[in-house]
Amino acid sequence: MALGTVYLIPTFLHEDALEVLPAYLLDAVKNCSVFFVENEKAARRYLKKLWREMVIDDQQWFAIHKAETEVQQAFKQLLLQGKNIAIISDAGCPGVADPGQILVNVAQQSGAVVKPLVGPSSILLALMASGMNGQQFQFNGYLPIDNLDRKNAIKNLENYSAKNNCTQIFIETPYRNNQLIKELLAACKDTTQLCIAVDITAPSEWIKTKTVAQWKKETVDIHKRLAIFLLMA
């Protein structure tokens, strides 16, 4: 039996922004009988918006969590059975800042066809709108939680950016956004550029790039809002 195909299905960044999703995602969803998802409840709700007639319980569902060994084994076994599998992240593109990457690696090691499909990536959308260097950039995920470690990480990112003309991109847990902004403004040089991209694709979206000195003159409150941060020294 031929191996199944793996479809990487992007999802929305904001639940009212279905228009950012290309129509061909629906064909891919209909071609799959197994779904490995980061958040099953959110994925089911998303797919019903995409395909109202979908009978959710006719499909096989697996939660990715951290892609533990048993999840990887189940994934590989289904591929070997010829099942077409969809991988869906909690938001944006699966495999990017997402545990689904581990399953994609299993698919590659198994020799299966992996089809990445077009959809919104908050990382790339923020970079596009920032005006910063799109030729050379790094995504750093979350910065350390410890105050001293975080301060050192910010200084290291700033120094690397200045030395290599490289845009630094990172994220934070939404309830710590405001604290991160304070720490960035305290640690970075006044001439360093900082882009804050908030609620990307949502009606409340805003993306602004200013120097640290300019940001210091403003009061920014993005508590519990989804944000991407970009730094260019």
Secondary structure, 3 states (H helix, E strand, C coil): CCCCCEEEECCCCCCCCHHHCCCHHHHHHHCCCEEEECCHHHHHHHHHHHCCCCCHHHCEEEECCCCCHHHHHHHHHHHHCCCCEEEECCCCCCCCCCCHHHHHHHHHHHCCCEEECCCCCHHHHHHHHHCCCCCCEEEEEECCCCHHHHHHHHHHHHHHHHHHCCEEEEECCHHHHHHHHHHHHHHCCCCCEEEEEECCCCCCCEEEEEEHHHHCCCCCCCCCCCEEEEEEC
